[in-house]
């Protein structure tokens, strides 16, 4: 019988995922033996999806925590869940800051991308989720973003206001529930152009690149096209008079 580590690694699509598989297996095994809470840094949506793929193989089930419901980046925790391994910062500033301004300044302090979760940039106040292990360092060293001075304080996660996500609902008509058909209809492409985008690796299904044009879409799936945006697949609203599927989609704008 295959060791769970080998089974997890076999599902990886590249070296980065194989390293992640090894890390997740190590943490899960450690938690299963000791019961002590251990966690990753913040993972991207794609990395989280990979974790969900190998979840049945892991000896200790994980908890995903991004700080608030709907967070894009999240840590994966194993073991007895006590004090959360993440917290948040409130940034005060006199001029508007962008997501790039804030992230670039944190990375400029010598920290890894995995230290920072979601960032909500604002006109005079911004918020970001961070690893608790780096809190003291950030409170003492994170005093500006570019040329903009900052006032930095810890923000309880329960007071973290999630960003407002603007979406637009519409209905597309598909000959079949194939991924290439959805990409074409949602972004106004020909079927051939949609297939080209897929072949170039520019389409992600549930945060993972896919080249499979015939992949069947399902309600709740997330589909993105690089440079064009992201959408969530809604329910099927029946068929048109011509027998085409009418599917609701929700685009992020």
C-alpha positions in Angstrom: 0.0 0.0 0.0 1.3 3.4 -0.9 2.5 5.7 1.9 0.2 8.7 2.3 3.2 10.9 1.5 3.8 9.2 -1.9 0.1 9.3 -2.7 -0.1 13.1 -1.9 3.0 13.8 -4.0 1.6 11.8 -6.9 -1.3 14.3 -7.2 1.1 17.3 -7.6 1.4 18.9 -11.0 4.8 20.5 -10.5 7.8 20.8 -8.1 6.1 23.6 -6.1 3.1 21.4 -5.4 5.3 18.4 -4.5 7.1 20.6 -1.9 3.7 21.8 -0.6 2.5 18.2 -0.4 5.5 17.3 1.7 5.0 20.2 4.0 1.3 19.5 4.5 2.0 15.8 5.2 4.7 16.7 7.7 2.4 19.1 9.6 -0.5 16.8 9.5 1.5 13.9 10.9 3.1 16.0 13.6 -0.3 17.2 14.7 -1.8 13.7 14.7 1.0 12.5 17.0 1.2 15.5 19.4 -2.2 17.2 19.1 -0.3 20.5 19.1 -1.6 23.2 16.7 0.7 23.6 13.7 0.0 25.6 10.5 1.3 26.8 7.2 1.8 30.4 6.1 -0.9 32.0 4.0 -1.6 29.9 0.9 -2.9 31.2 -2.4 -6.4 29.9 -3.6 -4.6 27.5 -6.0 -2.5 26.1 -3.1 -5.6 25.7 -0.9 -7.3 23.8 -3.7 -4.4 21.4 -3.9 -4.7 20.9 -0.1 -8.3 20.1 -0.5 -7.4 17.5 -3.2 -5.1 15.6 -0.9 -7.2 16.2 2.3 -8.5 12.6 2.4 -5.0 11.3 2.5 -3.8 13.3 5.5 -3.8 11.7 9.0 -5.1 14.8 10.7 -7.9 16.9 9.1 -7.1 20.6 8.5 -8.9 23.9 9.3 -8.6 26.7 6.8 -8.5 30.2 8.3 -8.1 33.4 6.4 -9.4 35.7 9.1 -12.9 36.3 7.8 -15.4 34.5 5.6 -14.6 34.8 1.9 -10.9 35.5 2.4 -8.8 34.6 -0.6 -5.6 33.7 1.2 -5.7 31.4 4.2 -3.5 29.4 6.5 -4.0 25.6 6.9 -4.0 24.5 10.5 -3.7 21.0 12.0 -4.2 19.9 15.6 -6.1 21.3 18.6 -7.4 24.7 17.5 -6.8 27.2 20.3 -5.3 30.6 19.8 -5.6 31.4 16.1 -2.1 31.6 14.4 -3.2 34.8 12.6 -4.2 38.3 13.5 -4.8 41.6 11.7 -3.2 45.1 11.5 -4.9 48.5 11.1 -2.9 51.0 9.1 -3.5 54.7 9.4 -2.2 57.0 6.6 -2.9 60.5 5.2 -2.7 59.6 1.5 -4.4 56.7 -0.3 -2.6 53.4 -0.6 -3.0 50.5 -3.0 -2.7 46.8 -2.4 0.6 46.9 -4.2 1.9 49.7 -2.0 1.2 47.8 1.2 2.4 44.4 0.0 5.5 45.8 -1.5 6.4 47.6 1.8 5.9 44.4 3.8 8.1 42.4 1.5 10.6 45.2 1.6 11.1 44.4 5.3 12.5 41.0 4.3 9.4 39.0 5.0 8.0 36.3 2.8 4.7 36.6 0.9 3.3 33.8 3.1 3.4 36.1 6.1 0.5 38.3 4.7 -3.0 37.3 4.0 -5.7 39.5 2.4 -5.2 43.2 2.2 -7.9 45.8 2.1 -6.4 49.1 0.9 -8.2 52.4 1.6 -8.0 56.2 1.4 -6.8 56.9 5.0 -7.1 53.5 6.6 -6.1 50.0 5.4 -6.3 46.5 6.9 -4.3 43.3 6.4 -4.2 39.9 7.9 -0.8 38.6 9.1 0.8 35.7 10.9 0.7 36.2 14.6 4.3 35.1 14.8 5.4 38.2 12.9 3.2 40.7 14.8 5.8 42.2 17.1 8.2 42.7 14.2 5.6 44.4 12.1 4.4 46.7 14.9 8.0 47.9 15.5 9.3 48.0 11.9 6.3 48.6 9.5 6.2 52.3 9.8 5.8 53.4 6.2 4.5 52.3 2.8 6.7 53.9 0.2 7.0 57.5 1.2 3.8 57.4 3.2 4.2 57.3 7.0 2.0 54.8 8.8 0.4 54.4 12.2 0.2 50.7 12.9 -1.9 48.8 15.5 -3.2 45.3 16.0 -6.8 44.9 14.9 -8.9 42.0 16.4 -10.0 39.7 13.7 -13.7 40.0 14.8 -13.4 43.7 14.0 -11.9 43.1 10.5 -14.4 44.5 8.0 -14.2 42.3 4.8 -13.8 44.1 1.5 -16.9 44.8 -0.5 -16.9 42.4 -3.4 -18.9 43.8 -6.4 -20.4 41.2 -8.7 -22.8 41.2 -11.7 -25.3 38.4 -12.4 -26.2 37.3 -15.9 -27.4 34.3 -17.8 -25.4 32.6 -20.6 -26.8 30.1 -23.1 -24.6 27.0 -23.8 -24.9 24.1 -26.2 -23.4 21.9 -23.5 -21.9 22.4 -20.0 -18.3 22.3 -21.2 -15.7 24.6 -19.9 -14.8 26.0 -23.3 -18.4 26.8 -24.1 -18.7 28.7 -20.8 -15.5 30.7 -21.3 -16.6 31.6 -24.8 -20.1 32.8 -23.7 -19.0 34.5 -20.6 -16.2 36.6 -22.2 -17.6 37.1 -25.7 -15.2 34.8 -27.5 -15.6 32.3 -30.3 -15.4 28.7 -29.3 -12.1 28.4 -31.1 -10.6 31.4 -29.2 -11.8 30.0 -25.9 -10.0 26.7 -26.7 -6.9 28.6 -27.6 -7.0 30.4 -24.2 -7.3 27.0 -22.5 -4.5 25.5 -24.5 -2.2 28.4 -23.4 -3.0 27.7 -19.8 -4.8 31.0 -19.2 -8.0 29.5 -17.8 -8.3 28.3 -14.2 -11.1 26.1 -12.9 -11.5 26.2 -9.1 -8.2 28.1 -8.9 -6.2 25.5 -10.8 -5.0 25.7 -14.4 -6.7 23.3 -16.8 -6.2 22.5 -20.5 -9.3 20.3 -20.7 -11.8 22.0 -23.0 -14.4 19.3 -22.4 -14.3 19.6 -18.6 -17.9 19.6 -17.3 -18.8 22.7 -15.2 -20.9 22.4 -12.1 -22.8 24.8 -9.9 -20.4 26.5 -7.5 -17.3 26.2 -9.8 -15.0 29.2 -10.0 -13.7 30.0 -13.5 -11.1 32.7 -14.3 -9.5 33.9 -17.5 -6.2 35.7 -17.2 -6.6 39.4 -18.0 -10.4 39.1 -18.3 -11.6 38.3 -14.8 -13.3 35.7 -12.7 -16.8 34.3 -12.3 -18.8 31.8 -10.2 -21.1 29.3 -11.9 -24.7 29.4 -10.6 -27.6 27.1 -11.2 -29.1 25.9 -14.4 -32.3 27.7 -15.3 -33.6 25.1 -17.7 -33.4 25.0 -21.5 -34.2 27.6 -24.2 -36.6 26.8 -27.0 -33.7 25.7 -29.1 -32.6 23.2 -26.4 -29.6 25.2 -25.1 -28.8 25.3 -21.4 -29.4 28.5 -19.6 -26.9 28.9 -16.8 -26.6 31.8 -14.3 -23.2 33.2 -13.7 -21.9 35.8 -11.3 -18.9 37.9 -12.5 -16.6 39.8 -10.3 -16.3 43.4 -11.4 
